[in-house]
Structures are given as C-alpha cells and as structure tokens.
Amino acid sequence: MEAAYSPGEWVNFAIGLATASGALTGLVFVAVSLHAADVLGSAFHRRRAESTFVILLRLPGQGRTAVAVEMLLVGTVLAYRTARTWPVLRTGLSREAAMSYMAGAIAHSLIVLGAIGLLARAGGGLYVIAAALILALVRALSDIWILFTGIEEAAVTDPPPR
C-alpha cells in the first residue's frame, strides 16, 4: 500500500497519462476546426472543448507533499469550474450532457479527495487520483466523440441573454 503515497512509483502511469492527454488534445484541435461555428456558438460545447486541454503534469522528483498540494489545487479549480458550468447546462439538459457533467464532477471531486488522502497518507491517495484521471480521460474521449460526430444531436441550448 506504500505505492499509494509514493509519487516516484507512478512514473509509468504519468507517462501513459501524458501520452493519452497529448493524443486527446490533438483530437480536440481537429474536432474544433471541423465544427468551429457549432463549438464557438455554444457555451457548453466551448467548455467541453476547453476541459480536454487540462493536462495534469507531475514534475520529476516531486515529493508526496508537493504532488498532493498540486493535485489539491488542480482538483479544487476543476471542481469550482464544474460548479460554474451548471447554469449553462441546466437550461437545455440532455442525457448525454448530464452524463458528461456528472463524470466530470465525480472525477474532480475524486482528485480533491485523493490529494487530501495523499497529504494525510490515508484513503488510497494516488490510487484515488489515478481513478479520477482515468475517469476524466474517458469523459474527454466521449466529449471529443460528440465534438466530432454528434454535435448537432447533442446540442445544448445556451441560456437566453439577460
């Protein structure tokens, strides 16, 4: 269980995560360029595209506390941003949009919980963060698929201007 609190044990996972994130980032650029008007015309789709650009980076040689603080900061910012997305989503909530939102909310909450666990050396620490990052990658892949193929079917109406 020591690996749950030892960032040095997770180098291969970090390499795999960075590789997957890089590939997904490239796909986002392609999807947005193919459907630029649709993405830019919808606050929800803009946030969907933006959310895939968050690549979590762990610098070599960081200790447990540094990684925990970094993950806590990133997780808190993502959780806050997720909460701010709710008003955009609730006006035209589709099943697909709700699933994406919930997956993001769960992943971001797990990053925060995992970071707290890493600081406290309890609760699974890096295993919880790893599960959150895998969930975030699956969500990003799903969102990219929608950006590529189904943006019209998954349209979410922006709230009326005030």
VMD Tcl script that builds the backbone (N, CA, C; Angstrom):
set m [mol new atoms 486]
animate dup $m
set s [atomselect $m all]
$s set {name element resname resid chain x y z} {
  {N N MET 1 A 0.811 -1.187 0.000}
  {CA C MET 1 A 0.000 0.000 0.000}
  {C C MET 1 A 0.862 1.262 0.000}
  {N N GLU 2 A 2.152 1.113 0.189}
  {CA C GLU 2 A 3.060 2.261 0.200}
  {C C GLU 2 A 3.032 3.016 -1.133}
  {N N ALA 3 A 2.770 2.334 -2.237}
  {CA C ALA 3 A 2.725 2.985 -3.546}
  {C C ALA 3 A 1.640 4.052 -3.613}
  {N N ALA 4 A 0.606 3.923 -2.799}
  {CA C ALA 4 A -0.477 4.905 -2.797}
  {C C ALA 4 A -0.002 6.279 -2.341}
  {N N TYR 5 A 1.145 6.342 -1.690}
  {CA C TYR 5 A 1.627 7.600 -1.129}
  {C C TYR 5 A 3.047 7.937 -1.584}
  {N N SER 6 A 3.512 7.273 -2.630}
  {CA C SER 6 A 4.870 7.471 -3.130}
  {C C SER 6 A 4.829 7.855 -4.614}
  {N N PRO 7 A 4.875 9.142 -4.931}
  {CA C PRO 7 A 4.774 9.581 -6.327}
  {C C PRO 7 A 5.815 8.961 -7.255}
  {N N GLY 8 A 6.978 8.647 -6.749}
  {CA C GLY 8 A 8.022 8.045 -7.577}
  {C C GLY 8 A 7.626 6.702 -8.160}
  {N N GLU 9 A 6.690 6.021 -7.545}
  {CA C GLU 9 A 6.217 4.726 -8.024}
  {C C GLU 9 A 5.275 4.849 -9.223}
  {N N TRP 10 A 4.862 6.065 -9.563}
  {CA C TRP 10 A 3.821 6.287 -10.571}
  {C C TRP 10 A 4.364 6.877 -11.875}
  {N N VAL 11 A 5.657 6.754 -12.115}
  {CA C VAL 11 A 6.268 7.348 -13.307}
  {C C VAL 11 A 5.640 6.792 -14.582}
  {N N ASN 12 A 5.510 5.488 -14.691}
  {CA C ASN 12 A 4.939 4.893 -15.906}
  {C C ASN 12 A 3.487 5.309 -16.118}
  {N N PHE 13 A 2.727 5.404 -15.048}
  {CA C PHE 13 A 1.347 5.874 -15.161}
  {C C PHE 13 A 1.323 7.314 -15.675}
  {N N ALA 14 A 2.224 8.161 -15.148}
  {CA C ALA 14 A 2.285 9.561 -15.579}
  {C C ALA 14 A 2.661 9.658 -17.059}
  {N N ILE 15 A 3.567 8.817 -17.511}
  {CA C ILE 15 A 3.950 8.806 -18.928}
  {C C ILE 15 A 2.760 8.397 -19.792}
  {N N GLY 16 A 2.053 7.366 -19.385}
  {CA C GLY 16 A 0.866 6.934 -20.124}
  {C C GLY 16 A -0.206 7.997 -20.153}
  {N N LEU 17 A -0.423 8.660 -19.023}
  {CA C LEU 17 A -1.421 9.720 -18.928}
  {C C LEU 17 A -1.049 10.896 -19.828}
  {N N ALA 18 A 0.220 11.285 -19.812}
  {CA C ALA 18 A 0.660 12.394 -20.658}
  {C C ALA 18 A 0.505 12.051 -22.130}
  {N N THR 19 A 0.802 10.820 -22.503}
  {CA C THR 19 A 0.650 10.383 -23.891}
  {C C THR 19 A -0.813 10.431 -24.314}
  {N N ALA 20 A -1.688 9.893 -23.491}
  {CA C ALA 20 A -3.122 9.915 -23.797}
  {C C ALA 20 A -3.641 11.345 -23.865}
  {N N SER 21 A -3.225 12.191 -22.934}
  {CA C SER 21 A -3.660 13.590 -22.930}
  {C C SER 21 A -3.201 14.317 -24.180}
  {N N GLY 22 A -1.980 14.040 -24.611}
  {CA C GLY 22 A -1.467 14.660 -25.834}
  {C C GLY 22 A -2.266 14.244 -27.055}
  {N N ALA 23 A -2.592 12.968 -27.136}
  {CA C ALA 23 A -3.396 12.480 -28.266}
  {C C ALA 23 A -4.786 13.107 -28.252}
  {N N LEU 24 A -5.401 13.182 -27.081}
  {CA C LEU 24 A -6.730 13.779 -26.982}
  {C C LEU 24 A -6.700 15.269 -27.313}
  {N N THR 25 A -5.639 15.943 -26.924}
  {CA C THR 25 A -5.513 17.361 -27.249}
  {C C THR 25 A -5.475 17.568 -28.761}
  {N N GLY 26 A -4.737 16.725 -29.462}
  {CA C GLY 26 A -4.700 16.800 -30.916}
  {C C GLY 26 A -6.071 16.568 -31.528}
  {N N LEU 27 A -6.799 15.600 -30.985}
  {CA C LEU 27 A -8.151 15.332 -31.484}
  {C C LEU 27 A -9.092 16.510 -31.246}
  {N N VAL 28 A -8.934 17.194 -30.123}
  {CA C VAL 28 A -9.771 18.362 -29.853}
  {C C VAL 28 A -9.525 19.437 -30.900}
  {N N PHE 29 A -8.261 19.684 -31.229}
  {CA C PHE 29 A -7.960 20.686 -32.252}
  {C C PHE 29 A -8.632 20.333 -33.575}
  {N N VAL 30 A -8.589 19.076 -33.957}
  {CA C VAL 30 A -9.219 18.652 -35.209}
  {C C VAL 30 A -10.734 18.820 -35.122}
  {N N ALA 31 A -11.333 18.341 -34.029}
  {CA C ALA 31 A -12.793 18.423 -33.882}
  {C C ALA 31 A -13.278 19.867 -33.878}
  {N N VAL 32 A -12.568 20.722 -33.162}
  {CA C VAL 32 A -12.980 22.124 -33.099}
  {C C VAL 32 A -12.814 22.780 -34.463}
  {N N SER 33 A -11.760 22.446 -35.192}
  {CA C SER 33 A -11.589 23.056 -36.508}
  {C C SER 33 A -12.663 22.584 -37.483}
  {N N LEU 34 A -13.154 21.364 -37.335}
  {CA C LEU 34 A -14.215 20.863 -38.202}
  {C C LEU 34 A -15.573 21.470 -37.876}
  {N N HIS 35 A -15.801 21.779 -36.611}
  {CA C HIS 35 A -17.103 22.287 -36.167}
  {C C HIS 35 A -16.945 23.598 -35.406}
  {N N ALA 36 A -16.093 24.487 -35.901}
  {CA C ALA 36 A -15.768 25.713 -35.168}
  {C C ALA 36 A -17.006 26.546 -34.848}
  {N N ALA 37 A -17.883 26.729 -35.801}
  {CA C ALA 37 A -19.068 27.563 -35.566}
  {C C ALA 37 A -19.961 26.971 -34.483}
  {N N ASP 38 A -20.168 25.651 -34.521}
  {CA C ASP 38 A -21.011 24.994 -33.523}
  {C C ASP 38 A -20.391 25.071 -32.134}
  {N N VAL 39 A -19.073 24.849 -32.049}
  {CA C VAL 39 A -18.399 24.863 -30.750}
  {C C VAL 39 A -18.370 26.275 -30.184}
  {N N LEU 40 A -17.974 27.226 -31.008}
  {CA C LEU 40 A -17.870 28.598 -30.524}
  {C C LEU 40 A -19.229 29.233 -30.259}
  {N N GLY 41 A -20.279 28.724 -30.895}
  {CA C GLY 41 A -21.618 29.257 -30.708}
  {C C GLY 41 A -22.339 28.731 -29.490}
  {N N SER 42 A -21.759 27.803 -28.767}
  {CA C SER 42 A -22.409 27.211 -27.600}
  {C C SER 42 A -21.459 27.256 -26.407}
  {N N ALA 43 A -21.893 27.885 -25.328}
  {CA C ALA 43 A -21.063 27.951 -24.125}
  {C C ALA 43 A -20.755 26.553 -23.606}
  {N N PHE 44 A -21.729 25.652 -23.696}
  {CA C PHE 44 A -21.489 24.290 -23.203}
  {C C PHE 44 A -20.421 23.585 -24.040}
  {N N HIS 45 A -20.519 23.666 -25.362}
  {CA C HIS 45 A -19.532 22.996 -26.209}
  {C C HIS 45 A -18.155 23.656 -26.100}
  {N N ARG 46 A -18.115 24.962 -25.869}
  {CA C ARG 46 A -16.818 25.615 -25.632}
  {C C ARG 46 A -16.188 25.052 -24.370}
  {N N ARG 47 A -16.984 24.914 -23.313}
  {CA C ARG 47 A -16.441 24.357 -22.063}
  {C C ARG 47 A -16.051 22.897 -22.227}
  {N N ARG 48 A -16.818 22.178 -23.035}
  {CA C ARG 48 A -16.478 20.777 -23.322}
  {C C ARG 48 A -15.113 20.704 -23.993}
  {N N ALA 49 A -14.883 21.536 -24.988}
  {CA C ALA 49 A -13.600 21.539 -25.695}
  {C C ALA 49 A -12.474 21.999 -24.778}
  {N N GLU 50 A -12.720 23.040 -23.984}
  {CA C GLU 50 A -11.700 23.550 -23.072}
  {C C GLU 50 A -11.305 22.517 -22.026}
  {N N SER 51 A -12.266 21.749 -21.550}
  {CA C SER 51 A -11.989 20.826 -20.448}
  {C C SER 51 A -11.008 19.729 -20.847}
  {N N THR 52 A -10.902 19.442 -22.122}
  {CA C THR 52 A -9.971 18.391 -22.537}
  {C C THR 52 A -8.538 18.893 -22.605}
  {N N PHE 53 A -8.331 20.210 -22.480}
  {CA C PHE 53 A -6.976 20.751 -22.527}
  {C C PHE 53 A -6.277 20.723 -21.180}
  {N N VAL 54 A -6.966 20.317 -20.150}
  {CA C VAL 54 A -6.356 20.262 -18.832}
  {C C VAL 54 A -5.501 19.006 -18.759}
  {N N ILE 55 A -4.211 19.195 -18.831}
  {CA C ILE 55 A -3.266 18.079 -18.765}
  {C C ILE 55 A -2.543 18.193 -17.431}
  {N N LEU 56 A -2.701 17.165 -16.632}
  {CA C LEU 56 A -2.065 17.181 -15.324}
  {C C LEU 56 A -0.619 16.720 -15.461}
  {N N LEU 57 A 0.281 17.546 -14.983}
  {CA C LEU 57 A 1.711 17.289 -15.147}
  {C C LEU 57 A 2.362 17.167 -13.780}
  {N N ARG 58 A 3.108 16.122 -13.610}
  {CA C ARG 58 A 3.867 15.943 -12.379}
  {C C ARG 58 A 5.332 16.067 -12.734}
  {N N LEU 59 A 5.993 17.006 -12.118}
  {CA C LEU 59 A 7.400 17.215 -12.405}
  {C C LEU 59 A 8.233 16.135 -11.740}
  {N N PRO 60 A 9.289 15.677 -12.416}
  {CA C PRO 60 A 10.147 14.635 -11.829}
  {C C PRO 60 A 10.759 15.100 -10.508}
  {N N GLY 61 A 10.846 14.200 -9.587}
  {CA C GLY 61 A 11.489 14.484 -8.322}
  {C C GLY 61 A 10.603 15.140 -7.276}
  {N N GLN 62 A 9.339 15.365 -7.584}
  {CA C GLN 62 A 8.456 15.959 -6.591}
  {C C GLN 62 A 8.168 14.949 -5.488}
  {N N GLY 63 A 8.107 15.429 -4.292}
  {CA C GLY 63 A 7.760 14.586 -3.170}
  {C C GLY 63 A 6.256 14.473 -2.989}
  {N N ARG 64 A 5.874 13.686 -1.994}
  {CA C ARG 64 A 4.464 13.439 -1.710}
  {C C ARG 64 A 3.700 14.718 -1.432}
  {N N THR 65 A 4.243 15.593 -0.610}
  {CA C THR 65 A 3.536 16.823 -0.248}
  {C C THR 65 A 3.363 17.734 -1.459}
  {N N ALA 66 A 4.397 17.879 -2.265}
  {CA C ALA 66 A 4.304 18.746 -3.450}
  {C C ALA 66 A 3.253 18.228 -4.423}
  {N N VAL 67 A 3.236 16.925 -4.665}
  {CA C VAL 67 A 2.238 16.348 -5.568}
  {C C VAL 67 A 0.838 16.521 -4.990}
  {N N ALA 68 A 0.701 16.307 -3.675}
  {CA C ALA 68 A -0.612 16.446 -3.037}
  {C C ALA 68 A -1.128 17.871 -3.154}
  {N N VAL 69 A -0.277 18.853 -2.900}
  {CA C VAL 69 A -0.691 20.256 -2.992}
  {C C VAL 69 A -1.046 20.602 -4.439}
  {N N GLU 70 A -0.234 20.135 -5.377}
  {CA C GLU 70 A -0.505 20.374 -6.795}
  {C C GLU 70 A -1.862 19.777 -7.195}
  {N N MET 71 A -2.109 18.529 -6.818}
  {CA C MET 71 A -3.379 17.876 -7.155}
  {C C MET 71 A -4.555 18.543 -6.445}
  {N N LEU 72 A -4.342 18.978 -5.212}
  {CA C LEU 72 A -5.399 19.668 -4.468}
  {C C LEU 72 A -5.762 20.982 -5.164}
  {N N LEU 73 A -4.764 21.706 -5.595}
  {CA C LEU 73 A -5.016 22.968 -6.295}
  {C C LEU 73 A -5.746 22.721 -7.618}
  {N N VAL 74 A -5.244 21.785 -8.416}
  {CA C VAL 74 A -5.871 21.483 -9.710}
  {C C VAL 74 A -7.296 20.967 -9.504}
  {N N GLY 75 A -7.471 20.034 -8.570}
  {CA C GLY 75 A -8.797 19.477 -8.314}
  {C C GLY 75 A -9.787 20.521 -7.837}
  {N N THR 76 A -9.335 21.434 -6.981}
  {CA C THR 76 A -10.212 22.486 -6.474}
  {C C THR 76 A -10.636 23.433 -7.597}
  {N N VAL 77 A -9.691 23.815 -8.456}
  {CA C VAL 77 A -10.019 24.696 -9.585}
  {C C VAL 77 A -11.002 23.996 -10.530}
  {N N LEU 78 A -10.759 22.724 -10.814}
  {CA C LEU 78 A -11.662 21.983 -11.709}
  {C C LEU 78 A -13.048 21.809 -11.090}
  {N N ALA 79 A -13.107 21.522 -9.789}
  {CA C ALA 79 A -14.403 21.372 -9.125}
  {C C ALA 79 A -15.162 22.705 -9.141}
  {N N TYR 80 A -14.465 23.807 -8.906}
  {CA C TYR 80 A -15.089 25.123 -8.959}
  {C C TYR 80 A -15.618 25.405 -10.364}
  {N N ARG 81 A -14.812 25.110 -11.361}
  {CA C ARG 81 A -15.226 25.337 -12.751}
  {C C ARG 81 A -16.421 24.461 -13.127}
  {N N THR 82 A -16.439 23.242 -12.623}
  {CA C THR 82 A -17.581 22.354 -12.868}
  {C C THR 82 A -18.852 22.948 -12.271}
  {N N ALA 83 A -18.747 23.463 -11.060}
  {CA C ALA 83 A -19.917 24.082 -10.422}
  {C C ALA 83 A -20.389 25.294 -11.222}
  {N N ARG 84 A -19.472 26.036 -11.800}
  {CA C ARG 84 A -19.838 27.212 -12.603}
  {C C ARG 84 A -20.446 26.821 -13.950}
  {N N THR 85 A -20.253 25.589 -14.389}
  {CA C THR 85 A -20.820 25.120 -15.654}
  {C C THR 85 A -22.297 24.772 -15.497}
  {N N TRP 86 A -22.742 24.475 -14.294}
  {CA C TRP 86 A -24.122 24.026 -14.078}
  {C C TRP 86 A -25.163 24.997 -14.663}
  {N N PRO 87 A -25.054 26.303 -14.472}
  {CA C PRO 87 A -26.072 27.203 -15.056}
  {C C PRO 87 A -26.160 27.096 -16.582}
  {N N VAL 88 A -25.044 26.840 -17.250}
  {CA C VAL 88 A -25.046 26.670 -18.709}
  {C C VAL 88 A -25.764 25.383 -19.073}
  {N N LEU 89 A -25.544 24.361 -18.287}
  {CA C LEU 89 A -26.080 23.037 -18.587}
  {C C LEU 89 A -27.568 22.908 -18.289}
  {N N ARG 90 A -28.013 23.440 -17.194}
  {CA C ARG 90 A -29.381 23.172 -16.722}
  {C C ARG 90 A -30.466 23.727 -17.634}
  {N N THR 91 A -30.148 24.711 -18.492}
  {CA C THR 91 A -31.167 25.297 -19.354}
  {C C THR 91 A -31.590 24.367 -20.482}
  {N N GLY 92 A -30.715 23.504 -20.913}
  {CA C GLY 92 A -31.046 22.589 -22.003}
  {C C GLY 92 A -30.431 21.234 -21.748}
  {N N LEU 93 A -30.745 20.664 -20.625}
  {CA C LEU 93 A -30.096 19.442 -20.171}
  {C C LEU 93 A -30.487 18.243 -21.026}
  {N N SER 94 A -29.514 17.689 -21.735}
  {CA C SER 94 A -29.718 16.438 -22.456}
  {C C SER 94 A -29.116 15.318 -21.616}
  {N N ARG 95 A -29.499 14.105 -21.899}
  {CA C ARG 95 A -28.979 12.942 -21.168}
  {C C ARG 95 A -27.462 12.867 -21.296}
  {N N GLU 96 A -26.968 13.065 -22.516}
  {CA C GLU 96 A -25.540 12.991 -22.786}
  {C C GLU 96 A -24.782 14.085 -22.032}
  {N N ALA 97 A -25.334 15.300 -22.024}
  {CA C ALA 97 A -24.685 16.405 -21.328}
  {C C ALA 97 A -24.662 16.148 -19.820}
  {N N ALA 98 A -25.747 15.620 -19.293}
  {CA C ALA 98 A -25.807 15.317 -17.860}
  {C C ALA 98 A -24.788 14.253 -17.477}
  {N N MET 99 A -24.635 13.236 -18.314}
  {CA C MET 99 A -23.649 12.177 -18.035}
  {C C MET 99 A -22.231 12.744 -18.050}
  {N N SER 100 A -21.936 13.601 -19.023}
  {CA C SER 100 A -20.617 14.213 -19.105}
  {C C SER 100 A -20.356 15.088 -17.885}
  {N N TYR 101 A -21.355 15.869 -17.506}
  {CA C TYR 101 A -21.227 16.747 -16.349}
  {C C TYR 101 A -20.966 15.933 -15.076}
  {N N MET 102 A -21.752 14.883 -14.877}
  {CA C MET 102 A -21.601 14.066 -13.669}
  {C C MET 102 A -20.236 13.375 -13.631}
  {N N ALA 103 A -19.787 12.863 -14.775}
  {CA C ALA 103 A -18.464 12.223 -14.828}
  {C C ALA 103 A -17.377 13.226 -14.451}
  {N N GLY 104 A -17.490 14.444 -14.952}
  {CA C GLY 104 A -16.519 15.475 -14.604}
  {C C GLY 104 A -16.580 15.849 -13.139}
  {N N ALA 105 A -17.785 16.011 -12.618}
  {CA C ALA 105 A -17.939 16.365 -11.206}
  {C C ALA 105 A -17.355 15.285 -10.296}
  {N N ILE 106 A -17.604 14.028 -10.635}
  {CA C ILE 106 A -17.066 12.922 -9.838}
  {C C ILE 106 A -15.541 12.889 -9.936}
  {N N ALA 107 A -15.007 13.010 -11.162}
  {CA C ALA 107 A -13.550 12.976 -11.346}
  {C C ALA 107 A -12.876 14.106 -10.581}
  {N N HIS 108 A -13.423 15.293 -10.664}
  {CA C HIS 108 A -12.801 16.435 -9.993}
  {C C HIS 108 A -12.886 16.300 -8.477}
  {N N SER 109 A -13.991 15.784 -7.986}
  {CA C SER 109 A -14.127 15.545 -6.541}
  {C C SER 109 A -13.139 14.484 -6.070}
  {N N LEU 110 A -12.959 13.440 -6.884}
  {CA C LEU 110 A -12.006 12.386 -6.523}
  {C C LEU 110 A -10.567 12.894 -6.513}
  {N N ILE 111 A -10.239 13.826 -7.409}
  {CA C ILE 111 A -8.889 14.404 -7.391}
  {C C ILE 111 A -8.659 15.113 -6.059}
  {N N VAL 112 A -9.649 15.884 -5.616}
  {CA C VAL 112 A -9.532 16.591 -4.339}
  {C C VAL 112 A -9.412 15.590 -3.186}
  {N N LEU 113 A -10.282 14.590 -3.172}
  {CA C LEU 113 A -10.230 13.587 -2.094}
  {C C LEU 113 A -8.908 12.813 -2.106}
  {N N GLY 114 A -8.444 12.450 -3.287}
  {CA C GLY 114 A -7.172 11.741 -3.391}
  {C C GLY 114 A -6.007 12.587 -2.907}
  {N N ALA 115 A -6.036 13.885 -3.228}
  {CA C ALA 115 A -4.971 14.781 -2.781}
  {C C ALA 115 A -4.971 14.912 -1.256}
  {N N ILE 116 A -6.151 15.015 -0.682}
  {CA C ILE 116 A -6.247 15.074 0.787}
  {C C ILE 116 A -5.725 13.764 1.386}
  {N N GLY 117 A -6.107 12.639 0.775}
  {CA C GLY 117 A -5.608 11.345 1.238}
  {C C GLY 117 A -4.097 11.226 1.113}
  {N N LEU 118 A -3.547 11.797 0.038}
  {CA C LEU 118 A -2.098 11.761 -0.141}
  {C C LEU 118 A -1.399 12.592 0.940}
  {N N LEU 119 A -1.957 13.743 1.243}
  {CA C LEU 119 A -1.383 14.566 2.321}
  {C C LEU 119 A -1.456 13.849 3.670}
  {N N ALA 120 A -2.601 13.186 3.913}
  {CA C ALA 120 A -2.819 12.525 5.206}
  {C C ALA 120 A -2.260 11.101 5.249}
  {N N ARG 121 A -1.780 10.606 4.107}
  {CA C ARG 121 A -1.320 9.213 3.989}
  {C C ARG 121 A -2.420 8.236 4.418}
  {N N ALA 122 A -3.622 8.492 3.903}
  {CA C ALA 122 A -4.772 7.653 4.231}
  {C C ALA 122 A -5.743 7.665 3.055}
  {N N GLY 123 A -6.571 6.656 2.977}
  {CA C GLY 123 A -7.650 6.655 1.999}
  {C C GLY 123 A -7.268 6.343 0.566}
  {N N GLY 124 A -6.092 5.878 0.325}
  {CA C GLY 124 A -5.734 5.462 -1.035}
  {C C GLY 124 A -4.932 6.455 -1.836}
  {N N GLY 125 A -4.929 7.725 -1.467}
  {CA C GLY 125 A -4.081 8.731 -2.090}
  {C C GLY 125 A -3.999 8.685 -3.598}
  {N N LEU 126 A -2.859 8.247 -4.118}
  {CA C LEU 126 A -2.613 8.248 -5.557}
  {C C LEU 126 A -3.502 7.257 -6.311}
  {N N TYR 127 A -3.975 6.211 -5.658}
  {CA C TYR 127 A -4.905 5.295 -6.328}
  {C C TYR 127 A -6.225 6.009 -6.633}
  {N N VAL 128 A -6.673 6.848 -5.720}
  {CA C VAL 128 A -7.905 7.615 -5.932}
  {C C VAL 128 A -7.689 8.635 -7.049}
  {N N ILE 129 A -6.540 9.304 -7.033}
  {CA C ILE 129 A -6.222 10.264 -8.082}
  {C C ILE 129 A -6.131 9.558 -9.431}
  {N N ALA 130 A -5.513 8.388 -9.469}
  {CA C ALA 130 A -5.408 7.633 -10.727}
  {C C ALA 130 A -6.791 7.269 -11.263}
  {N N ALA 131 A -7.683 6.828 -10.394}
  {CA C ALA 131 A -9.048 6.500 -10.824}
  {C C ALA 131 A -9.736 7.747 -11.379}
  {N N ALA 132 A -9.533 8.890 -10.723}
  {CA C ALA 132 A -10.132 10.142 -11.186}
  {C C ALA 132 A -9.594 10.527 -12.556}
  {N N LEU 133 A -8.306 10.378 -12.767}
  {CA C LEU 133 A -7.703 10.758 -14.042}
  {C C LEU 133 A -8.150 9.830 -15.170}
  {N N ILE 134 A -8.319 8.559 -14.872}
  {CA C ILE 134 A -8.829 7.628 -15.883}
  {C C ILE 134 A -10.271 7.992 -16.240}
  {N N LEU 135 A -11.085 8.289 -15.230}
  {CA C LEU 135 A -12.460 8.726 -15.490}
  {C C LEU 135 A -12.465 10.010 -16.327}
  {N N ALA 136 A -11.580 10.947 -16.007}
  {CA C ALA 136 A -11.501 12.198 -16.769}
  {C C ALA 136 A -11.090 11.939 -18.221}
  {N N LEU 137 A -10.184 10.990 -18.446}
  {CA C LEU 137 A -9.784 10.651 -19.820}
  {C C LEU 137 A -10.930 10.015 -20.594}
  {N N VAL 138 A -11.674 9.130 -19.951}
  {CA C VAL 138 A -12.826 8.504 -20.612}
  {C C VAL 138 A -13.865 9.572 -20.942}
  {N N ARG 139 A -14.103 10.471 -20.017}
  {CA C ARG 139 A -15.042 11.574 -20.266}
  {C C ARG 139 A -14.557 12.431 -21.426}
  {N N ALA 140 A -13.268 12.757 -21.450}
  {CA C ALA 140 A -12.728 13.577 -22.534}
  {C C ALA 140 A -12.888 12.880 -23.878}
  {N N LEU 141 A -12.650 11.592 -23.904}
  {CA C LEU 141 A -12.811 10.834 -25.147}
  {C C LEU 141 A -14.261 10.875 -25.614}
  {N N SER 142 A -15.186 10.720 -24.693}
  {CA C SER 142 A -16.607 10.803 -25.023}
  {C C SER 142 A -16.974 12.191 -25.538}
  {N N ASP 143 A -16.474 13.225 -24.874}
  {CA C ASP 143 A -16.757 14.592 -25.300}
  {C C ASP 143 A -16.165 14.882 -26.672}
  {N N ILE 144 A -14.981 14.383 -26.931}
  {CA C ILE 144 A -14.360 14.576 -28.241}
  {C C ILE 144 A -15.179 13.860 -29.310}
  {N N TRP 145 A -15.672 12.670 -28.988}
  {CA C TRP 145 A -16.510 11.936 -29.944}
  {C C TRP 145 A -17.733 12.782 -30.318}
  {N N ILE 146 A -18.362 13.393 -29.309}
  {CA C ILE 146 A -19.520 14.246 -29.579}
  {C C ILE 146 A -19.109 15.444 -30.432}
  {N N LEU 147 A -17.956 16.040 -30.121}
  {CA C LEU 147 A -17.488 17.177 -30.915}
  {C C LEU 147 A -17.254 16.776 -32.372}
  {N N PHE 148 A -16.800 15.545 -32.596}
  {CA C PHE 148 A -16.560 15.069 -33.953}
  {C C PHE 148 A -17.842 14.708 -34.681}
  {N N THR 149 A -18.708 13.938 -34.021}
  {CA C THR 149 A -19.787 13.286 -34.756}
  {C C THR 149 A -21.190 13.755 -34.436}
  {N N GLY 150 A -21.443 14.146 -33.223}
  {CA C GLY 150 A -22.831 14.340 -32.853}
  {C C GLY 150 A -23.150 15.676 -32.257}
  {N N ILE 151 A -22.411 16.695 -32.639}
  {CA C ILE 151 A -22.621 17.993 -32.003}
  {C C ILE 151 A -24.037 18.507 -32.231}
  {N N GLU 152 A -24.614 18.205 -33.391}
  {CA C GLU 152 A -25.981 18.657 -33.665}
  {C C GLU 152 A -26.986 17.914 -32.801}
  {N N GLU 153 A -26.809 16.592 -32.655}
  {CA C GLU 153 A -27.746 15.811 -31.850}
  {C C GLU 153 A -27.619 16.127 -30.367}
  {N N ALA 154 A -26.436 16.494 -29.931}
  {CA C ALA 154 A -26.196 16.741 -28.513}
  {C C ALA 154 A -26.260 18.217 -28.180}
  {N N ALA 155 A -26.884 18.978 -29.045}
  {CA C ALA 155 A -26.931 20.430 -28.850}
  {C C ALA 155 A -27.556 20.784 -27.510}
  {N N VAL 156 A -26.928 21.710 -26.847}
  {CA C VAL 156 A -27.425 22.220 -25.585}
  {C C VAL 156 A -27.711 23.686 -25.814}
  {N N THR 157 A -28.895 24.092 -25.513}
  {CA C THR 157 A -29.294 25.474 -25.720}
  {C C THR 157 A -28.632 26.362 -24.672}
  {N N ASP 158 A -28.005 27.419 -25.154}
  {CA C ASP 158 A -27.425 28.380 -24.229}
  {C C ASP 158 A -28.542 29.145 -23.545}
  {N N PRO 159 A -28.307 29.613 -22.326}
  {CA C PRO 159 A -29.332 30.383 -21.647}
  {C C PRO 159 A -29.587 31.690 -22.394}
  {N N PRO 160 A -30.812 32.195 -22.336}
  {CA C PRO 160 A -31.104 33.448 -23.040}
  {C C PRO 160 A -30.304 34.599 -22.441}
  {N N PRO 161 A -29.911 35.560 -23.281}
  {CA C PRO 161 A -29.139 36.704 -22.743}
  {C C PRO 161 A -29.996 37.510 -21.767}
  {N N ARG 162 A -29.341 38.099 -20.788}
  {CA C ARG 162 A -30.068 38.895 -19.774}
  {C C ARG 162 A -29.936 40.355 -20.069}
}
mol reanalyze $m
mol bondsrecalc $m
mol representation Tube
mol addrep $m
